[in-house]
Amino acid sequence: MKPFTENVVEIILSIPAGKVATYGQIAGLAGSPRAARQVVRVLHSMSRKYHLPWHRVINAKGQIALQDDESYHEQRLSLEAEGVEIGLNGVIDLGKFQWKPSLHLK
C-alpha cells in the first residue's frame, strides 16, 4: 500500500462513532488536500477488507454523497444509529458532528 493510502485507511479507522469527516478533510489529514477523489477510491476498494466505517465519510456540504437509494439509506441509518442528526434536506451539521482529530487523537 502507498503511504497516502495507508494514511487514509488509518484516518478513516480513527473517526469515532457519532462523528463524520469529509472526503477533503481526510485527504488533507493524509497529506494531500486536493486528493478527495482518491479518498473515494480508497473507500470503494478497501472498506470491506479493512472494515472501514465508510458511513462516517460525507461530502464537504455535509451531505451523503452516495447516489443509489439503497446505499444512501444504509449510510443514513448507520449514522442515525450512532446519534448523528440528519436535517430535512439531508444535511448534517458539520459544526456539531464533524470530527476534530486534534481533540480525539493521542
N, C-alpha and C positions, 0 to 999 in steps of 0.2 A: 504494500500500500504506500502511496506517496504521502509525504509529510502533511500536505494540506488536507488530504482525505482523512488521514489519521486524526488530525486536529478536529475536523468537522465531526467525526464519529464521537470523539471524546466529549466535545462540547454538547452535542445533542444528548448524549447519555447523562450529562450533568444538569439538564433542565429539570427542576423539581416538579412534582405533581402540583397542579393548581397554578402553574405559570406557563407562559408562552414566550417564544423567541421568534424573530422574523428571519427570513432567509438571509437578508442583507446583514443583520446583526451577527448571525452565525459566521457568515463569510468574513466579516471584519474581525471577529474574535479569532478566527482561524488564520488570519494574516493576509487576507486578500479581499478587501472591502468591495471590490467590483465583481466578485465571483458568486453572486446569489444563485445564478443558474447552475453552478457546479454543486451547490448545496442541494438543489433539487435533484440532481443526478445521483448524489450520494444517498439521499433518502430513498430514491426509487430503487437503486440497485443493492442497497445494503441494510435496509430496515429489518428484514426478516433475519438475515444472518447474524446481525449484532443486537437484535431485539431493541431497536431504537424506538424511543417514544415519539414516533413520527407525528402523532396527532398534536404535539405541542409546538409545532412549527407552522407559522402563518405568514401571510404577506405583510408588507410594510404599511398597508392601510388598516391592519388589524382584522383582516378577513381570512376565512378559509379559502385557499386558492384552488382546491380541487373542483373540477367541473362536473364529473359524473355524480348523479344523485346518491348512489349507494355509498361511495367513498366520502362524499360531503357529510352525509348524515352519520356515518360511522365516526368521523372526526368530531363532529359537533357533539354527539352523545358522549364520546370519550372525554372531551373537555368539560362538558357539563357535569359528568360524574365526578370530576376532580374539583368541582366548585368554580370553574371559570364561567362567568356570566356572558352570554352572547345576546346582544341587543336585537331589537326588532329588525334591523336591516342586516343582521348577520355580522355586526361589528363588535369586536372585543375591545374593551377599554385598555389600551396599552399602558396608560398611566397607572392603572390598578393591577393589571395582570402580567405585564411584561417582566420577564426575568432580568434581574440586575445581578450579573455574575459576581461583581465585586462584593456583594452582600452575602453570597452563598458559597463561594469557593474558598478553600483554605481555612 
